[in-house]
Amino acid sequence: MVELDSHVVAASYFDNVLLAFICHFLPRLLKEQAVCKDIYQRPELVARATGIGFQYKLINAMRRKDAAQVENTMRQHRQYADEAMLKLEEFFMNE
C-alpha cells in the first residue's frame, strides 16, 4: 500500500507536529478498513500508477523546496484522488 505509506514520507518534511502526527496515524487506520483492503486486493479498480506518480512528483518537489510545484502537484493529486474515490464508491455500492 505504497500510496498510503507515501504520506508518512511526506510528513517528514513538515514543521507542523500535528500535521505530521495525522499523516502517520491515518494511513495505519485506513489500512485496517475493509474497503481499503478490497481496493488493494483488486488493483484493476484504480490506476494506481497514476497516483503513485503524483506522490513521487510531490516528494521530489518537497526535496527541492519548490513550493509552487508542491502546491500544483497536490492540487492535481487531490483532484485525481477525489475522482478515483467517487468511482470506487460507485463500484462498491453497485457490487
N, C-alpha and C positions, 0 to 999 in steps of 0.2 A: 504494500500500500504506500508506494513511494509518494503518491500525491499528498497524502496526509503527513508523511514524515518531513516533507519539504517545509512545512510550516514551522517545525522545530528548528530547522536550519535558518530560516528567515528570522526567527525570534532572536537568534544570537546577534543580530545586527541592531536590535532595538535598545535604546537607552531607557525605555519605559518598562519598569519592572512588572507592572500589572499586565501590560500587553504581552510581554514575554511569557508570563505565567499562563495566560489564556491560550497562547499558541502552543504551549507544552501540554496543557491539560485537555483541551478539546479534542485533539487527534486521538488521544488514548480513549476518551469517552466514545467518540464516534466509531472507532474500530470494533467496539463491543456491540454496536447496534445491529440488529438482524438485517435491516435494509442495506446497511453498508456492506455487510458480508455478502449479501445477494449480489450487489453491484460488482464486487471484486471477484466473485466466483463466476460471473457471466460477463467477461470483458467485451463481448460484442455489443453491449448496450451503450458504451461510451467510447468515443475516440480518445482513449487515454493518452496517446502520444501527443495530441494537441495540448492537453492540459499540462503534461509534463514539460513540453516545450516552453510554455509560458513560465513555468516555475524556474527553469534554467535561465531564461532571459531575465527574470526578476532578480534572482540571486546574483547573476553577473553584474547587473546594473547596480545592485546594492554594494557589491565589492568595489566598483568604480566610483561609488558615491555620486552617481548620476541621478539626481532627484527627479528630473524631468522624465527620464526613461523609466524610473521606478513607477512614477505616477501613471504614465502611459501604459506600461505593461500591466500594472494592477487593474486599471480600468478595463483593458481588453480581456484579461483573465477573468475578472468578475462577471463581465457580460457573457463570456463563453460558459463559465460555470453555472450561472443562473439559467441560461437556456438549456444546458445539459441536464440540470436537476429537474427542470419542469418537464422535459421529455421523459426522464426516468420516472417521475411521479406518475405521469400519464400511463406509462407502460405498466407499472406495478398496480395501478388502480384498475386497469383493464385485464390483468392477468387472471 
